[in-house]
Amino acid sequence: MTRPVVHFEISGRDGKRLQEFYRALFGWEINADNPMNYGFVAPGIGGPEAGVGGGIVQGDRPYVAIYVQVVDLHETLAKAESMGGKAVMQPIDVPGGPTIARLEDPEGNVIGLVKQ
């Protein structure tokens, strides 16, 4: 039986700054009102009911990536840059798949974007 991905974690030296960055960029509801100041991200609407799919690929370095679905890739990249992030991959069409892009948050984490 396929087991769904049900959680992700984004880490950096300044957790509060990252929580504010993602709250403002994607409209995420983040609650860090707990003794560890762990920013729990509420599930969004419109996501896959069975969970998030993924892929495993050979590469030249180890990494973990998450992709966030957005309406406008260019607009999201520009907003991220205005907030201290950086576009690291402009939108490209994946053959037979979606249009994707990547950004780097203020702590250096690379986050993927998928066009809705």
Secondary structure, 3 states (H helix, E strand, C coil): CCCCECCCCCCCCCHHHHHHHHHHHHCCCEECCCCCCCCEECCCCCCCCCCECCCCCCCCCCCCCCEEEECCHHHHHHHHHHCCCEEEEEEEECCCCCEEEEEECCCCCEEEEEEC
